[in-house]
């Protein structure tokens, strides 16, 4: 009987090799139909193989007692195989009608009867018996059991065949295999009736299970694999779309916040340059510090996006440690005062003052730690300490020791892991009133890792925490820090003596932005450089200007209605005249998310500047790209004598607007930097009301929601700048609706928005009509005086007038309105002949409107 053991071992080996994934890697196949029941069937077959193998082993070794027990188990596991097979077929087909229910009950009854008969055979021969010599003998019931098994397998075949007749394709082929399995096992059992001691049943199972795995299970697994891959592909696409949506959100948020900050910091920079009052300078310096801090807070979220994308860089530069410390102390000291906390500083006065490292990231790291310390401390103090040690391996480096200690709530040991988890805060319920995104410490940890350091924490719950790190920095100069406040005061005084880095009176620059206030800020920042700056408020206007004039640099705003900055740049480079196809182009953008630089360089720009524009970076970029022969570098000892006193008094001409509830004059003056700068900005707003509302109304009528949204965005920024906050909020809601494609909201609110915006023209006309009337009255007086003296002036002869017209023509061809005015200023000592008076007046009017084509037409027709 040893051959039974060999065949049984072979059957076990084949079953394990073929069905290993089903038996032992259930997690990979658990979603296949009826796989759980099929797995049970395989384990029943495996148990049957094992008992068949042991039968041969125990019989060969004459282990009668073990053989008897094994035969009992043999019959039970055989019946279990029938039970699980019938259940698998019915479950797989999923058709539990009367035939299926009959099969299930037949399988259960067979299992119970055979199990009871096997157990009864221990004491009374029912299925089998052994003689005194230990020989196995089958009882008549054994033949009945085999016949019943044959019937059950044939019934499962018939059941499957009936379902197969209603199917087509691959599924029909699988059902055919299940039918064939039942037939194979039935034939094997018929042969078993004739040859009781041949393992025909085992051989049939080997063949049947291999067929099932090949034509049913494997194909199902392949389908499942393909479905899983498709699901993963869809999930990947969804994740990429979500990531794209996040990037677009960050880009929009960056643009929204940075655009108004551009005006605030730009005007504040003018105060720092032109004001002499020490108190105002101190206030303005705090505005700049806080404004830059606000930008830093915005960048926290943007930096997290960059860190996730692996696109953040550590950029070391020379920096003044005293200024860095002062910026952080000013910001945190105010927060601590608001909470009634003592804010202590302990700075080693011997630290080298001039260091080389990434000042922005260092300040960001320390600010995050200090901000957390103040937020989570209700009483007591926060202590900020900075010390240093010289590096033993490099005489030009030091190790900065930064430590922040607080008497706050402390951290539980089990919460330490949450400290650096993104979007998670410690003891959420207790600290629910504390604001923050939960990103600060995650960003801090990542930035310190990138700078070769790591954050350490010591904390006692209920007592307080200490955060500290060591950072290697190169030394620029070994001048000691001393009293950092003294160093800062020196820096403050230097602001009064602002001097442009260069002048370039022969340089020509074009700036294109749909927001006229941004154009005003840009020109103001470069006023001292004497650069000739032309402005355009659209891509189309810029294209007209670049056709007739060559520029040394072109600055293009990215987001503009109609043609955006990228489209405008491409058309400039493709112009037939080719005057500016090689001109340096710089993109002005509020989009500061990761990948922005690569986007603009790939689009054809030479560089880009983020809004709000940093004055120093703007001048540095101009110095880098303007032709060297047009640059006049300013000397360090030059003193600017053109500073004008800051006019912060409330202008009398604004009296008609004092009682208007739609505008807050104080906010407008504050946003503009001073009343001196507020008046021209307010006039720009007044003069552009009809044009702006007409344009946005046209976009609405045409259904051009994209340009509608961009234009409303620009109108919102202008309204906020002058202090018209209510209409700015309405514009914000319309802009949000445009971005979301909410046409219903736009349709409901557009007309009211336009009507309200246009209603501002009447009260504003009281300001500017009166001012114009006063100006006209003054001009009339002057003209009367001039009339009395004109008769005494020599009349300009024809030769002089020809010279004037030639110079005017040359200036018009160069789009230079200032030179045209200068020409007429030179002949103020002459009386214009009556025959030329009207022409000269028309030329001067056209020059005021920068209508150079009209000037050239007038001259050609004279």
C-alpha angles and dihedrals in degrees: 000000000000090000088069089061093050094048090046092052091048090050091050092050093049093047093051094046096047099039102030092117092052095045102040107017098054094149091066094051105029093111095058114111115269089350093137091059093043089053090054089050091053092050089051090051090047090052089049091052091049093050090046089052093048089049090062093044096047092043093051091048093044092236093158100176094048090044092053092050091046092052090054089052090044092061093044095051090044089056089046088056091055091047095050092043094055091046091049093051094049092044093047094050091044093212109124098175123136095290092050094047089049090054092050093051092044090054092049094048091048091051093049094046095047092045092052092043091050092051091045089053089069089075104014127033105249106138100005145350138195125226125222090272091057096251118151118237128185121226123220089258088064089065090048088051091053092048091049089051091051090051093049093051091047090050091053087050092052091045091052093044092055090053091045093059090067095051139077138199127004095352091056090053091053092050089050089056092052089050090050091050091057091048093049092051091045091052090047090053091049089054088047089060090059097040108034095176097048114092093233091142090055092047090050091051091050092054095041098049091048090053092048093050093047101045104025115021098034093049090047090049091050091050089048090049091051091046090050091050090049090049090049090048091052091046090049090051090048090049091048090049090049090049090049090049089050091050091049090049091050091047092050092045091049091051093046095052100035096052096066091038087057090064094042096050093038094056091041089055089057090054090052090050101044108029124094099184109108094209093051090045090054091049092047091049089054089049090053092046093048092043091053089047089053089053087050091055090051089049091054090073093039091048091053088056090049092047091051089050092045091237102119119109134199107231114190118206137164110273141174109243093202092059092046092051092045093053091053094044093050093052098043095039091061092049092048091049090052090057095042093247127146110240111202127187126198112183122170104239091210096063110120108259099212113059136169117227144092098302094181094055094042091052090046092052095047093043091054091052094045092046091052091048092054094043094053097041117086100172136013125029150310118221122200115196131181124182137153148209129202116251112248094207097046124036091199095058138071135193111235113213110206120184134173118190125185139177093223134128095295126215129275114233091241090054096055092093091055091056094084098032114117118246091005128112131195117257093359095191095049093045098038092122093055111100124225143099097247091241100105100086093040090055090044092054093047094047093049089049089054091050092050097256138097136213119248125198133199115181141166115197111245093009107066147266140259121207118189142162140175120228129189114226134176117236118237096183130359093224104135121244095235112171103355091204091060090052091051092051089054089053090049092054090051090060090068089061097053111163126184113247092232146351125226110180092167095050120104120207130179120208120192121193131141090219108079092198091059087053090052092051091048093052092045093054090055097039093110094050090066091221113160102244123193118190134205128184098205142032092247093054090049090053091054091051095047091053093066105027135050115223130200092216136006123205114198127189111226101216110056131140116254104007114021123211095271094050091046092051092051092051092048090055091048097050114128092228089058093201093138105024089114098034115127109256127199125190119224109208144158089207104109101159122124113285095028094114092051090048094055096041089050089051091059104265119135092218143334140229124209122224130274086055114228107223095218093049090049092053091045091053092049090050090051096051109026115096110272094230090060096051122093107190112217118237119238092238095052113121120207112223096178097084113134123209114258111252107211096153117116105260116238091221089068092064094106088062098049095095097038111117095200094067133049105206093190091055091046093051090046092050091049095048096240143003089259090064094035096065097060091043091051090049091051088052091049095048094046098050096094094041095047095046091046092052095047091044089053092051089050093050091048092048090239096150095167095060090036089059093047093049094047087051090056092047090051092054092049093049093050091048093058093043100258093135099160095058089041089058090050089051089050091055091049090048091051090050091050092052091047093046091240098157093167092064092046092049091051098048108026098088094048091048093052093045092050093047092050091048089069091069094074098056091040091052088062088062100044099033090054091046091048090049090053090048091049091049090052090048091050090054090049092048091051089053090047092050089057092053102034091082089060093053121095113248117246108248126225094262092054092048091050088053090049092051092048092052091045090051092051091049092047091051087054091048088237110148094172092059090052091055089047090055093054091044089059092059097045088112090064131073112239111234114249090242091059101035097089093045092050091049091051091048092051092047091051090048091054089057092042089239096153095163089059090051092052090048092051091050094047091051098047 
